[in-house]
């Protein structure tokens, strides 16, 4: 089984926050016998999140998304995932 990890947050791309979640998740999936093939970090951009998710789904059996979801109106992750999966948000 192959896995991709997608970390979402402009603060990650700007280096404002260290991306510890991807490391932790990769360690845990490896312990489960799942090969972590790809790690992506994408900013809070709906089109980019959707594009990376589509790419991940094409090359992985499992996709784990970390970050990007919040209680604010400016969060675009839900819409990006819906677009990538051709669903209504």
N, C-alpha and C positions, 0 to 999 in steps of 0.2 A: 504494500500500500504506500502511495506517495502523497505527501502533504505540502501545501503552500500556506504560508502565514502572511497575512496582510495587516500591517500596522497603519492606522489612519490618524493623522494629526499634523497640521502645518508646523506646530511647535517641535515635532520630531525632525522634520526636514530642515528647520532653521537651527537645530542644535540646542534648543532651549531646554529640552528634556532628553535624558538618556533613555534609549529604548530597551528597557530591561525586560519588558513583556515578551518580546520575540525570543530572547535567549531562554527564558524560563519555559515558554511553550515548546520550543524546539527540544529542550532537554526532556520534557515530560512525554512528548509524542515518541521520541527516540526510545525512551524506557518502555513504551508500549509496543515497540517493534515496528513503528511507522517511520518511514524514511522522509525526513524533511528536505525536500528538494529545492524549494525557493522561499525567500523572504523578501517581501516588498514593503517599502515605506512610501506612503502617498499622502499628500496634503489634503486639506479639506476642500476638495474640488470634485463636484458630482461626476463630471464626465471622466475624470482620471480614475476615480474609485471604481466606476462602472467598467471601464476598460481593463483595469488590472484584475478585477474580479472575473471578467469573461476569460481573460488570458489564463488565470489560475485554474478555472474550472476546466479548461481544455487540456491541461497537463497534469492535473492532480485528482486523486480520489477523494481527498479531504481538503477543505479550505477553512482556515480559522481566521476570523477577523477580530482584531483587537483595537479598541479605541474608536473615536469618531462618533459614538452615540452619546448624546447628552440631552438634557431637558430644554435646551434653548431652541428658538425658532431658526437659528442659522445652521443647525446641524443638517447636513445633506446626505448622510450615510444611508438612511432608510430609503430615500428616493433613488440613490445610486444602486443599491442592491436590487430594488424593484425593477429598475431599468435593465440591469444586467440579466435578471431572471425573466424578463418580459412579463412582469406582473404589475398590477396597479398598487401604488403606495397608499 
